[in-house]
Amino acid sequence: MGIERFIKPNLFALGGYAARTSPDTLDGKVEVAAKDIIKLDANENPYGCSPRVNRALAAYPDFSVYPDTMQEELRKELAGYTGIGAEYIVAGSGSNQLIDLIFRLFVGQGDEVMNCAPTFDLYRFDTEMCGGKLVEVVRDSDFAVNVDKVKAAVTDRTRLIVLANPNNPTGTLTSRKDILEMLETGVPVLLDEAYYEFCGETVVPLVERYQNLMVLRTFSKWAGLAGLRIGYGVFHPQIADVLLKLKIPYNVNVAALVAVRESLKDMDYLMARVKAIIDERARLFEELGKLGFLKPFPSSANFIYCAVLKGKASDIWQKLEKKGILVRYFDRPLLRNSIRVSVGKPENTDALIKALKALEKEL
Ligand SMILES: Cc1ncc(COP(=O)(O)O)c(C=O)c1O
């Protein structure tokens, strides 16, 4: 018997969360140099962050000093961006950290978490981590949520309804009307708006009316700060206070604080790039559809989900990877034989479409 007998059995047996690997790990394994890899697998921003962030970080003098653990300046800046009071806001090292914290706050052994599946796999992971039971309300064939099914599945053990809006990996948007119906159940609703800036629809102002609404956002996608890990949530102040007490000290690092400040001073620059991504999304959607062997689904985010109509998604993924183009593939229940492609720069679309046309003959 080894060390594992000391580890909590439910955690030892837990299935992990499959995060993307860094392109550096592919150096020498693909036909191009690591620097030429086109990364369309993790919904990152192809334009990077604001150049103001790079300049401010290079000049920052105090990395040896801890950040403000209560995030006071940061919460004020985010209040300015979101239009809601700072007392509603808590930031995390990526919105992932807040997802983890919220699950720990609401979900205990045997509690039910309602998930609008298929969706972001981290919700399943955190449910299992907390010993909860995942109740999957399956989306319809166009990945729309059936709100009547959600309401019918609520029991006295339901502790959380989770909804990514737009959804990952399908890009589907759920209407405000449907969200209001979920809120009327009184169950805590975790609304993940990681891709808000690519659709412009938000329910943040509703947090003032609904204590049970929690909205998560991130700087990873629209502001190009995925590597610095900075996200935030909007909560009823009572929940915000508990989260501030529960989080680990100094959870948002100084570099992320600087990066948020500079990003918010460079909104015109960043939003012009968001607009370029939205425009490119329309072109990519059309080009993918024209290929004939993929069925792209309309997306309100910075990626497009495609059903594979001919051949195997895993083959497409592997062949593209060999050429240095990274996409995501799925082949599991509710996400059968499909790929997800992040929207890149126009030249990335061109390279992807060219590679897909070349490999079609081999499918
Ligand atoms: C729905 C959703 N929520 C949250 C995240 C994670 O965001 P962050 O980088 O802020 O942890 C992602 C990232 O892919 C996502 O798709």
The ligand as a Gaussian input file, in Angstrom:
#p B3LYP/6-31G(d) Opt

LIG

0 1
 C      -17.477000      29.151000     -20.171000
 C      -16.122000      29.473000     -19.631000
 N      -15.987000      29.928000     -18.383000
 C      -14.784000      30.218000     -17.860000
 C      -13.635000      30.044000     -18.594000
 C      -12.304000      30.274000     -17.941000
 O      -11.955000      31.587000     -17.907000
 P      -10.690000      32.068000     -17.075000
 O       -9.554000      32.100000     -18.013000
 O      -11.113000      33.439000     -16.614000
 O      -10.470000      31.161000     -15.920000
 C      -13.702000      29.572000     -19.885000
 C      -12.465000      29.362000     -20.636000
 O      -12.349000      28.737000     -21.617000
 C      -14.971000      29.277000     -20.423000
 O      -15.106000      28.800000     -21.656000

